[in-house]
């Protein structure tokens, strides 16, 4: 990773955390454990905590749990080599001793990649369900825990009806029971219920967040999400292909905003509550492709209905209502979508500097 790419992420974190120093002061000199450290969420959280230490003198001790510590060290050497950071190698499903000094836990161990969910639904459910159960049991032995943040998913709500503008936390929809495509969402629903049971029976201070869609550095452009595919194809000088008619609606939150929101909910979220995390402003995929294309010269072609199969791509909508987080915790989106796109494109150019595949 280039120094320019590292520097951009640090600047993003400092901007997102600026003004939250007092609200996050509970973390000072404490010990924070993050599971799923090699993922998009885990890496941004590690960056945000490092920023709090370096730029705001928080003195947080950071513990990263990863199944493959070599992968973390290779992908994020600037984080792995920090004196305030300890890397713990363990499969979240196997029992391990949570360091006795841990005060805060952020449970982010699961892949949101729907290709893996489709090809390995049993493994998907096992990692989420068994991993959550194992971690909760391990934490029950700790005496210094102040808060446990369980990261669920907005997919736990099931499909969003078109006549529902945004999904609020009280919505009682659900994924299709028994469908292989529901493996990830149903496992997240189980994990939420298990955490609720542990909060009731074991008095664990658990708070849940339901993330929606994100973009930014550390998100692979090979993941099967429209925004990443648009950026990848634009960077490589290819056509931007929209599989349907472009009227599917999504929203995107930038990585640094996500990390700031998660830390704020960790410190002051109400025990037992669930909070949506995402951008409440939706955009059609056709308009999203246009926004990406506008940032390149020459401007790439946009092709609608570009599926190679005859399968019909139905329009869907997936937008969170974030009123609870914004009103009760004072959170806001600091990085609007156009800026988030520019920064993501800039970071990928810096990250892939020297690659012949990436357009200047």
Secondary structure, DSSP 8 states (H G I E B T S, - for coil): --HHHHHHHHHHHHHHHTT-TTTTGGGTT-EEEEESTTSHHHHHHHHHHHHHHHHH----EEEEEES-HHHHHHH-HHHHT-TTEEEEE--TTS-----TT--EEEE------HHHHHH-HHHHHHHHHHHHHHHHHHHTT-S---EEEEE--GGGG-S--TT-SSB-TT------TT-GGGHHHHHHHHHHHHHHHHHHHH---EEEEEE--EESTTS-TTSS-HHHHHHHHHHTT--EE-SS-S--EE--EEHHHHHHHHHHHHHHS-TT-EEEES-S--EEHHHHHHHHHTTSSS---EESS--SSS------B--B--HHHHHHS-----S-HHHHHHHHHHHHHHHTTT-TTS--
